[in-house]
Amino acid sequence: MSGGHWSSAAFKIQNILEEVGVDDYIKKDFSKLSKCLTDLGDALYDIINTLDYDISGDSFIKNKEEYQKYAIKLLKKSLR
């Protein structure tokens, strides 16, 4: 895959959200938001990476409807 279809976008997004989420100021004054940002980064990494593998042909999502349900559930969970 070598960077994937979207040039390692999943990692970049996760990294940015984690950088903001673990910032000392954000953790101290916005602790709930801090957790949401880091959880969202992890969820987006998982989703985008899986889609990237699917679109690049490295692996395939067999049941696209079920995967969408899973991905949406993962996103919602990260925002609680």
C-alpha positions, 0 to 999 in steps of 0.5 A, spaced: 500 500 500 505 504 501 502 510 504 495 508 501 490 511 496 490 518 501 497 518 502 497 516 509 491 521 511 489 516 517 495 517 520 495 524 519 488 526 522 489 521 528 496 525 529 493 532 529 487 530 533 492 527 539 496 532 539 491 537 540 487 532 545 494 531 549 496 538 550 496 540 557 492 546 557 486 542 553 487 536 558 486 541 564 481 546 562 477 542 557 478 535 559 472 532 556 473 535 549 481 532 550 478 525 551 473 526 545 479 529 540 483 523 542 478 518 541 475 521 535 482 520 532 483 513 534 476 512 531 477 516 524 484 512 523 481 505 524 475 507 519 479 511 514 485 506 514 480 500 513 477 504 507 484 506 504 485 498 504 479 497 501 479 502 495 487 500 494 485 493 493 489 491 499 483 488 502 476 488 501 470 490 506 465 484 504 459 487 507 459 495 506 452 496 509 455 493 515 461 496 515 458 503 515 454 501 521 460 499 525 464 506 523 458 510 525 457 507 531 465 507 532 464 515 531 458 516 535 462 512 541 468 517 540 464 523 541 461 521 548 
